[in-house]
Protein backbone atom coordinates (compact mmCIF):
# COMPACT_ATOMS: atom_id res chain seq x y z
CA UNK A 1 0.00 0.00 0.00
CA UNK A 2 1.60 3.26 -1.06
CA UNK A 3 0.13 6.24 0.78
CA UNK A 4 2.25 9.22 1.73
CA UNK A 5 2.60 9.71 5.46
CA UNK A 6 0.25 12.53 6.39
CA UNK A 7 1.32 15.51 8.42
CA UNK A 8 -2.27 16.07 9.64
CA UNK A 9 -4.95 13.85 11.11
CA UNK A 10 -7.14 14.20 8.02
CA UNK A 11 -7.32 11.15 5.77
CA UNK A 12 -6.65 11.12 2.07
CA UNK A 13 -9.85 10.43 0.17
CA UNK A 14 -9.92 8.21 -2.92
CA UNK A 15 -12.79 8.35 -5.39
CA UNK A 16 -12.98 5.30 -7.62
CA UNK A 17 -15.33 4.47 -10.49
CA UNK A 18 -16.95 1.03 -10.30
CA UNK A 19 -18.60 0.48 -13.66
CA UNK A 20 -19.32 4.19 -13.81
CA UNK A 21 -20.61 4.40 -10.22
CA UNK A 22 -18.65 5.84 -7.28
CA UNK A 23 -16.82 4.14 -4.44
CA UNK A 24 -15.33 6.61 -1.95
CA UNK A 25 -12.65 5.52 0.54
CA UNK A 26 -10.79 7.34 3.30
CA UNK A 27 -7.15 6.31 3.61
CA UNK A 28 -5.28 6.70 6.90
CA UNK A 29 -1.57 6.22 7.44
CA UNK A 30 0.28 6.02 10.79
CA UNK A 31 2.42 9.06 11.64
CA UNK A 32 5.51 6.88 11.26
CA UNK A 33 5.98 3.65 9.28
CA UNK A 34 5.16 0.60 11.41
CA UNK A 35 5.57 -2.24 8.94
CA UNK A 36 2.00 -3.41 9.59
CA UNK A 37 -0.28 -4.56 6.79
CA UNK A 38 -3.20 -2.30 5.89
CA UNK A 39 -6.61 -2.98 7.43
CA UNK A 40 -9.71 -2.73 5.25
CA UNK A 41 -12.88 -1.88 7.24
CA UNK A 42 -16.06 -2.87 5.38
CA UNK A 43 -19.40 -1.51 6.60
CA UNK A 44 -22.67 -3.41 6.56
CA UNK A 45 -26.14 -2.89 5.08
CA UNK A 46 -27.65 0.52 5.66
CA UNK A 47 -24.43 1.99 7.02
CA UNK A 48 -21.42 3.82 5.66
CA UNK A 49 -17.78 4.06 6.63
CA UNK A 50 -18.60 6.76 9.18
CA UNK A 51 -19.43 4.26 11.93
CA UNK A 52 -15.82 3.01 11.98
CA UNK A 53 -14.67 6.40 13.37
CA UNK A 54 -13.87 5.12 16.87
CA UNK A 55 -12.04 2.11 15.45
CA UNK A 56 -10.00 4.42 13.26
CA UNK A 57 -9.09 6.55 16.30
CA UNK A 58 -7.76 3.50 18.14
CA UNK A 59 -5.92 1.75 15.31
CA UNK A 60 -4.55 4.51 13.10
CA UNK A 61 -1.33 4.97 15.09
CA UNK A 62 -0.31 1.42 14.20
CA UNK A 63 -2.09 0.35 11.00
CA UNK A 64 -2.71 1.86 7.59
CA UNK A 65 -6.51 1.93 7.33
CA UNK A 66 -8.89 1.86 4.36
CA UNK A 67 -12.48 2.87 5.08
CA UNK A 68 -14.82 2.80 2.07
CA UNK A 69 -18.35 3.93 1.46
CA UNK A 70 -19.55 1.17 -0.85
CA UNK A 71 -21.48 2.13 -4.02
CA UNK A 72 -25.02 3.21 -3.25
CA UNK A 73 -24.64 4.77 0.20
CA UNK A 74 -23.03 7.69 2.01
CA UNK A 75 -20.70 9.66 -0.23
CA UNK A 76 -20.80 6.94 -2.92
CA UNK A 77 -23.97 8.34 -4.46
CA UNK A 78 -25.74 8.56 -6.82
CA UNK A 79 -25.49 5.23 -8.65
CA UNK A 80 -27.01 4.26 -11.98
CA UNK A 81 -27.51 0.57 -11.24
CA UNK A 82 -28.07 -1.76 -8.31
CA UNK A 83 -24.96 -2.97 -6.47
CA UNK A 84 -25.56 -6.31 -4.75
CA UNK A 85 -23.23 -8.27 -2.47
CA UNK A 86 -21.48 -9.98 -5.37
CA UNK A 87 -20.85 -6.60 -6.97
CA UNK A 88 -19.44 -5.34 -3.69
CA UNK A 89 -16.90 -8.18 -3.69
CA UNK A 90 -15.72 -7.04 -7.12
CA UNK A 91 -15.69 -3.41 -5.92
CA UNK A 92 -13.39 -4.30 -3.00
CA UNK A 93 -11.08 -6.14 -5.38
CA UNK A 94 -10.98 -3.07 -7.61
CA UNK A 95 -10.21 -0.86 -4.60
CA UNK A 96 -7.31 -3.05 -3.51
CA UNK A 97 -5.98 -3.19 -7.07
CA UNK A 98 -6.17 0.61 -7.37
CA UNK A 99 -4.16 0.98 -4.15
CA UNK A 100 -1.62 -1.66 -5.17
CA UNK A 101 -2.45 -3.81 -2.14
CA UNK A 102 -1.13 -7.35 -2.38
CA UNK A 103 -1.93 -8.43 1.19
CA UNK A 104 -4.20 -6.95 3.87
CA UNK A 105 -6.23 -7.67 6.97
CA UNK A 106 -9.96 -7.40 6.28
CA UNK A 107 -12.72 -6.57 8.77
CA UNK A 108 -16.35 -6.97 7.73
CA UNK A 109 -19.43 -5.98 9.73
CA UNK A 110 -22.86 -7.61 9.40
CA UNK A 111 -23.70 -7.90 5.70
CA UNK A 112 -20.23 -6.53 5.00
CA UNK A 113 -19.04 -9.67 6.75
CA UNK A 114 -20.82 -11.74 4.11
CA UNK A 115 -19.11 -9.70 1.42
CA UNK A 116 -15.69 -10.25 3.00
CA UNK A 117 -16.36 -13.98 3.40
CA UNK A 118 -16.83 -14.21 -0.37
CA UNK A 119 -13.80 -11.99 -0.96
CA UNK A 120 -11.66 -14.23 1.27
CA UNK A 121 -12.71 -17.36 -0.62
CA UNK A 122 -12.24 -15.70 -4.00
CA UNK A 123 -8.91 -14.05 -3.19
CA UNK A 124 -7.07 -16.10 -0.55
CA UNK A 125 -3.83 -14.48 -1.73
CA UNK A 126 -5.13 -11.06 -0.69
CA UNK A 127 -6.30 -11.61 2.89
CA UNK A 128 -3.82 -12.23 5.70
CA UNK A 129 -6.37 -12.27 8.55
CA UNK A 130 -10.13 -11.91 8.52
CA UNK A 131 -12.34 -10.43 11.24
CA UNK A 132 -16.11 -10.93 11.01
CA UNK A 133 -18.34 -8.83 13.23
CA UNK A 134 -22.03 -9.30 14.10
CA UNK A 135 -22.69 -11.95 11.49
CA UNK A 136 -23.81 -15.57 11.62
CA UNK A 137 -24.51 -17.94 8.76
CA UNK A 138 -28.04 -19.21 8.19
CA UNK A 139 -28.50 -22.77 9.40
CA UNK A 140 -31.71 -23.75 7.61
CA UNK A 141 -34.05 -22.96 4.74
CA UNK A 142 -36.62 -21.88 7.31
CA UNK A 143 -34.28 -19.13 8.55
CA UNK A 144 -33.60 -18.04 4.97
CA UNK A 145 -37.31 -17.91 4.16
CA UNK A 146 -38.06 -15.85 7.26
CA UNK A 147 -35.30 -13.39 6.40
CA UNK A 148 -36.57 -13.15 2.81
CA UNK A 149 -40.03 -12.21 4.05
CA UNK A 150 -38.51 -9.49 6.23
CA UNK A 151 -36.59 -8.16 3.22
CA UNK A 152 -39.74 -8.09 1.09
CA UNK A 153 -41.54 -6.05 3.75
CA UNK A 154 -38.58 -3.71 4.17
CA UNK A 155 -38.39 -3.19 0.40
CA UNK A 156 -41.95 -1.90 0.40
CA UNK A 157 -41.37 0.36 3.39
CA UNK A 158 -38.27 1.91 1.79
CA UNK A 159 -40.57 3.79 -0.58
CA UNK A 160 -41.69 5.85 2.42
CA UNK A 161 -38.22 7.01 3.47
CA UNK A 162 -36.94 10.55 3.26
CA UNK A 163 -33.86 12.33 4.61
CA UNK A 164 -36.20 14.73 6.45
CA UNK A 165 -37.03 11.89 8.84
CA UNK A 166 -33.59 12.25 10.48
CA UNK A 167 -34.66 15.66 11.76
CA UNK A 168 -37.88 14.48 13.42
CA UNK A 169 -37.59 14.75 17.23
CA UNK A 170 -36.93 11.38 18.82
CA UNK A 171 -37.07 9.30 15.63
CA UNK A 172 -33.31 8.81 15.34
CA UNK A 173 -33.07 7.50 18.91
CA UNK A 174 -36.09 5.28 18.40
CA UNK A 175 -34.49 3.72 15.32
CA UNK A 176 -31.16 3.32 17.17
CA UNK A 177 -32.63 1.42 20.12
CA UNK A 178 -32.84 -1.83 18.18
CA UNK A 179 -29.09 -1.72 17.45
CA UNK A 180 -27.75 -0.97 20.95
CA UNK A 181 -28.19 -2.16 24.51
CA UNK A 182 -27.75 1.51 25.47
CA UNK A 183 -28.00 4.22 22.82
CA UNK A 184 -24.69 6.16 22.78
CA UNK A 185 -24.84 9.85 23.65
CA UNK A 186 -23.66 10.87 20.18
CA UNK A 187 -26.62 12.58 18.51
CA UNK A 188 -24.64 13.91 15.53
CA UNK A 189 -23.22 10.49 14.64
CA UNK A 190 -26.58 8.77 15.09
CA UNK A 191 -28.40 11.37 13.00
CA UNK A 192 -25.81 11.18 10.21
CA UNK A 193 -25.91 7.37 10.25
CA UNK A 194 -29.72 7.42 10.14
CA UNK A 195 -29.56 9.81 7.19
CA UNK A 196 -27.21 7.38 5.41
CA UNK A 197 -29.88 4.70 5.71
CA UNK A 198 -32.67 7.05 4.66
CA UNK A 199 -30.85 8.12 1.49
CA UNK A 200 -29.19 4.85 0.44
CA UNK A 201 -29.96 3.61 -3.05
CA UNK A 202 -33.10 1.50 -2.78
CA UNK A 203 -32.28 -0.88 -5.64
CA UNK A 204 -28.83 -1.62 -4.19
CA UNK A 205 -30.28 -2.02 -0.70
CA UNK A 206 -32.90 -4.54 -1.82
CA UNK A 207 -30.55 -6.46 -4.12
CA UNK A 208 -27.84 -6.85 -1.49
CA UNK A 209 -30.32 -7.80 1.23
CA UNK A 210 -31.76 -10.52 -0.99
CA UNK A 211 -28.24 -11.85 -1.59
CA UNK A 212 -27.83 -12.42 2.15
CA UNK A 213 -29.69 -15.74 1.92
CA UNK A 214 -27.50 -17.04 -0.92
CA UNK A 215 -25.99 -20.49 -0.25
CA UNK A 216 -22.88 -19.12 -1.96
CA UNK A 217 -21.90 -17.36 1.28
CA UNK A 218 -21.89 -20.62 3.24
CA UNK A 219 -19.94 -22.38 0.50
CA UNK A 220 -17.42 -19.55 0.46
CA UNK A 221 -17.03 -19.73 4.25
CA UNK A 222 -15.86 -23.33 4.01
CA UNK A 223 -13.03 -22.27 1.68
CA UNK A 224 -11.57 -19.43 3.75
CA UNK A 225 -7.84 -19.96 4.24
CA UNK A 226 -7.09 -16.93 6.41
CA UNK A 227 -7.18 -17.19 10.22
CA UNK A 228 -10.56 -15.78 11.21
CA UNK A 229 -12.01 -14.12 14.30
CA UNK A 230 -15.77 -13.73 14.78
CA UNK A 231 -16.74 -10.92 17.18
CA UNK A 232 -20.32 -10.83 18.47
CA UNK A 233 -22.30 -8.68 20.89
CA UNK A 234 -24.01 -10.47 23.76
CA UNK A 235 -27.31 -8.67 23.08
CA UNK A 236 -27.36 -8.47 19.29
CA UNK A 237 -31.00 -8.60 18.16
CA UNK A 238 -30.11 -8.96 14.50
CA UNK A 239 -27.96 -12.07 14.68
CA UNK A 240 -29.26 -15.48 15.81
CA UNK A 241 -27.09 -16.34 18.82
CA UNK A 242 -27.80 -20.03 18.30
CA UNK A 243 -26.00 -19.85 14.93
CA UNK A 244 -22.65 -18.68 16.29
CA UNK A 245 -21.26 -22.14 17.05
CA UNK A 246 -22.21 -23.53 13.65
CA UNK A 247 -20.71 -20.48 11.94
CA UNK A 248 -17.40 -21.06 13.71
CA UNK A 249 -17.48 -24.72 12.68
CA UNK A 250 -18.17 -23.75 9.07
CA UNK A 251 -15.03 -21.62 8.77
CA UNK A 252 -11.63 -23.32 9.01
CA UNK A 253 -9.37 -21.84 11.72
CA UNK A 254 -12.09 -19.61 13.18
CA UNK A 255 -12.70 -18.61 16.79
CA UNK A 256 -15.40 -16.42 18.34
CA UNK A 257 -15.24 -13.76 21.04
CA UNK A 258 -18.22 -12.09 22.69
CA UNK A 259 -18.45 -8.52 23.96
CA UNK A 260 -20.79 -8.20 26.92
CA UNK A 261 -23.53 -5.57 27.17
CA UNK A 262 -23.30 -4.94 23.46
CA UNK A 263 -25.69 -4.95 20.53
CA UNK A 264 -25.20 -5.05 16.76
CA UNK A 265 -22.63 -2.24 16.51
CA UNK A 266 -19.75 -3.03 18.91
CA UNK A 267 -17.43 -0.57 17.18
CA UNK A 268 -19.80 2.20 18.30
CA UNK A 269 -21.21 0.86 21.57
CA UNK A 270 -18.08 -0.78 23.02
CA UNK A 271 -15.25 0.79 21.01
CA UNK A 272 -12.44 0.07 23.50
CA UNK A 273 -13.28 -3.61 23.85
CA UNK A 274 -13.81 -3.99 20.12
CA UNK A 275 -10.57 -2.29 19.11
CA UNK A 276 -8.66 -4.30 21.71
CA UNK A 277 -9.92 -7.56 20.20
CA UNK A 278 -9.01 -6.38 16.72
CA UNK A 279 -5.52 -5.28 17.64
CA UNK A 280 -4.78 -8.41 19.66
CA UNK A 281 -5.87 -10.69 16.83
CA UNK A 282 -4.16 -8.78 14.05
CA UNK A 283 -0.84 -8.71 15.89
CA UNK A 284 -0.88 -12.14 17.57
CA UNK A 285 1.86 -14.57 16.49
CA UNK A 286 0.30 -17.24 14.33
CA UNK A 287 -3.00 -15.30 14.38
CA UNK A 288 -4.15 -16.85 17.61
CA UNK A 289 -7.47 -15.39 18.68
CA UNK A 290 -7.23 -13.24 21.81
CA UNK A 291 -8.23 -14.89 25.05
C-alpha positions in Angstrom: 0.0 0.0 0.0 1.6 3.3 -1.1 0.1 6.2 0.8 2.2 9.2 1.7 2.6 9.7 5.5 0.3 12.5 6.4 1.3 15.5 8.4 -2.3 16.1 9.6 -5.0 13.9 11.1 -7.1 14.2 8.0 -7.3 11.2 5.8 -6.6 11.1 2.1 -9.9 10.4 0.2 -9.9 8.2 -2.9 -12.8 8.3 -5.4 -13.0 5.3 -7.6 -15.3 4.5 -10.5 -16.9 1.0 -10.3 -18.6 0.5 -13.7 -19.3 4.2 -13.8 -20.6 4.4 -10.2 -18.7 5.8 -7.3 -16.8 4.1 -4.4 -15.3 6.6 -1.9 -12.6 5.5 0.5 -10.8 7.3 3.3 -7.1 6.3 3.6 -5.3 6.7 6.9 -1.6 6.2 7.4 0.3 6.0 10.8 2.4 9.1 11.6 5.5 6.9 11.3 6.0 3.6 9.3 5.2 0.6 11.4 5.6 -2.2 8.9 2.0 -3.4 9.6 -0.3 -4.6 6.8 -3.2 -2.3 5.9 -6.6 -3.0 7.4 -9.7 -2.7 5.2 -12.9 -1.9 7.2 -16.1 -2.9 5.4 -19.4 -1.5 6.6 -22.7 -3.4 6.6 -26.1 -2.9 5.1 -27.7 0.5 5.7 -24.4 2.0 7.0 -21.4 3.8 5.7 -17.8 4.1 6.6 -18.6 6.8 9.2 -19.4 4.3 11.9 -15.8 3.0 12.0 -14.7 6.4 13.4 -13.9 5.1 16.9 -12.0 2.1 15.5 -10.0 4.4 13.3 -9.1 6.5 16.3 -7.8 3.5 18.1 -5.9 1.7 15.3 -4.6 4.5 13.1 -1.3 5.0 15.1 -0.3 1.4 14.2 -2.1 0.3 11.0 -2.7 1.9 7.6 -6.5 1.9 7.3 -8.9 1.9 4.4 -12.5 2.9 5.1 -14.8 2.8 2.1 -18.3 3.9 1.5 -19.6 1.2 -0.9 -21.5 2.1 -4.0 -25.0 3.2 -3.2 -24.6 4.8 0.2 -23.0 7.7 2.0 -20.7 9.7 -0.2 -20.8 6.9 -2.9 -24.0 8.3 -4.5 -25.7 8.6 -6.8 -25.5 5.2 -8.6 -27.0 4.3 -12.0 -27.5 0.6 -11.2 -28.1 -1.8 -8.3 -25.0 -3.0 -6.5 -25.6 -6.3 -4.8 -23.2 -8.3 -2.5 -21.5 -10.0 -5.4 -20.9 -6.6 -7.0 -19.4 -5.3 -3.7 -16.9 -8.2 -3.7 -15.7 -7.0 -7.1 -15.7 -3.4 -5.9 -13.4 -4.3 -3.0 -11.1 -6.1 -5.4 -11.0 -3.1 -7.6 -10.2 -0.9 -4.6 -7.3 -3.1 -3.5 -6.0 -3.2 -7.1 -6.2 0.6 -7.4 -4.2 1.0 -4.1 -1.6 -1.7 -5.2 -2.5 -3.8 -2.1 -1.1 -7.4 -2.4 -1.9 -8.4 1.2 -4.2 -6.9 3.9 -6.2 -7.7 7.0 -10.0 -7.4 6.3 -12.7 -6.6 8.8 -16.4 -7.0 7.7 -19.4 -6.0 9.7 -22.9 -7.6 9.4 -23.7 -7.9 5.7 -20.2 -6.5 5.0 -19.0 -9.7 6.8 -20.8 -11.7 4.1 -19.1 -9.7 1.4 -15.7 -10.2 3.0 -16.4 -14.0 3.4 -16.8 -14.2 -0.4 -13.8 -12.0 -1.0 -11.7 -14.2 1.3 -12.7 -17.4 -0.6 -12.2 -15.7 -4.0 -8.9 -14.1 -3.2 -7.1 -16.1 -0.6 -3.8 -14.5 -1.7 -5.1 -11.1 -0.7 -6.3 -11.6 2.9 -3.8 -12.2 5.7 -6.4 -12.3 8.6 -10.1 -11.9 8.5 -12.3 -10.4 11.2 -16.1 -10.9 11.0 -18.3 -8.8 13.2 -22.0 -9.3 14.1 -22.7 -12.0 11.5 -23.8 -15.6 11.6 -24.5 -17.9 8.8 -28.0 -19.2 8.2 -28.5 -22.8 9.4 -31.7 -23.7 7.6 -34.0 -23.0 4.7 -36.6 -21.9 7.3 -34.3 -19.1 8.5 -33.6 -18.0 5.0 -37.3 -17.9 4.2 -38.1 -15.9 7.3 -35.3 -13.4 6.4 -36.6 -13.2 2.8 -40.0 -12.2 4.0 -38.5 -9.5 6.2 -36.6 -8.2 3.2 -39.7 -8.1 1.1 -41.5 -6.1 3.8 -38.6 -3.7 4.2 -38.4 -3.2 0.4 -42.0 -1.9 0.4 -41.4 0.4 3.4 -38.3 1.9 1.8 -40.6 3.8 -0.6 -41.7 5.8 2.4 -38.2 7.0 3.5 -36.9 10.6 3.3 -33.9 12.3 4.6 -36.2 14.7 6.4 -37.0 11.9 8.8 -33.6 12.2 10.5 -34.7 15.7 11.8 -37.9 14.5 13.4 -37.6 14.8 17.2 -36.9 11.4 18.8 -37.1 9.3 15.6 -33.3 8.8 15.3 -33.1 7.5 18.9 -36.1 5.3 18.4 -34.5 3.7 15.3 -31.2 3.3 17.2 -32.6 1.4 20.1 -32.8 -1.8 18.2 -29.1 -1.7 17.5 -27.8 -1.0 20.9 -28.2 -2.2 24.5 -27.7 1.5 25.5 -28.0 4.2 22.8 -24.7 6.2 22.8 -24.8 9.9 23.6 -23.7 10.9 20.2 -26.6 12.6 18.5 -24.6 13.9 15.5 -23.2 10.5 14.6 -26.6 8.8 15.1 -28.4 11.4 13.0 -25.8 11.2 10.2 -25.9 7.4 10.3 -29.7 7.4 10.1 -29.6 9.8 7.2 -27.2 7.4 5.4 -29.9 4.7 5.7 -32.7 7.0 4.7 -30.9 8.1 1.5 -29.2 4.9 0.4 -30.0 3.6 -3.1 -33.1 1.5 -2.8 -32.3 -0.9 -5.6 -28.8 -1.6 -4.2 -30.3 -2.0 -0.7 -32.9 -4.5 -1.8 -30.6 -6.5 -4.1 -27.8 -6.8 -1.5 -30.3 -7.8 1.2 -31.8 -10.5 -1.0 -28.2 -11.8 -1.6 -27.8 -12.4 2.2 -29.7 -15.7 1.9 -27.5 -17.0 -0.9 -26.0 -20.5 -0.3 -22.9 -19.1 -2.0 -21.9 -17.4 1.3 -21.9 -20.6 3.2 -19.9 -22.4 0.5 -17.4 -19.6 0.5 -17.0 -19.7 4.3 -15.9 -23.3 4.0 -13.0 -22.3 1.7 -11.6 -19.4 3.7 -7.8 -20.0 4.2 -7.1 -16.9 6.4 -7.2 -17.2 10.2 -10.6 -15.8 11.2 -12.0 -14.1 14.3 -15.8 -13.7 14.8 -16.7 -10.9 17.2 -20.3 -10.8 18.5 -22.3 -8.7 20.9 -24.0 -10.5 23.8 -27.3 -8.7 23.1 -27.4 -8.5 19.3 -31.0 -8.6 18.2 -30.1 -9.0 14.5 -28.0 -12.1 14.7 -29.3 -15.5 15.8 -27.1 -16.3 18.8 -27.8 -20.0 18.3 -26.0 -19.8 14.9 -22.7 -18.7 16.3 -21.3 -22.1 17.1 -22.2 -23.5 13.6 -20.7 -20.5 11.9 -17.4 -21.1 13.7 -17.5 -24.7 12.7 -18.2 -23.8 9.1 -15.0 -21.6 8.8 -11.6 -23.3 9.0 -9.4 -21.8 11.7 -12.1 -19.6 13.2 -12.7 -18.6 16.8 -15.4 -16.4 18.3 -15.2 -13.8 21.0 -18.2 -12.1 22.7 -18.4 -8.5 24.0 -20.8 -8.2 26.9 -23.5 -5.6 27.2 -23.3 -4.9 23.5 -25.7 -4.9 20.5 -25.2 -5.0 16.8 -22.6 -2.2 16.5 -19.7 -3.0 18.9 -17.4 -0.6 17.2 -19.8 2.2 18.3 -21.2 0.9 21.6 -18.1 -0.8 23.0 -15.2 0.8 21.0 -12.4 0.1 23.5 -13.3 -3.6 23.8 -13.8 -4.0 20.1 -10.6 -2.3 19.1 -8.7 -4.3 21.7 -9.9 -7.6 20.2 -9.0 -6.4 16.7 -5.5 -5.3 17.6 -4.8 -8.4 19.7 -5.9 -10.7 16.8 -4.2 -8.8 14.0 -0.8 -8.7 15.9 -0.9 -12.1 17.6 1.9 -14.6 16.5 0.3 -17.2 14.3 -3.0 -15.3 14.4 -4.2 -16.9 17.6 -7.5 -15.4 18.7 -7.2 -13.2 21.8 -8.2 -14.9 25.1 
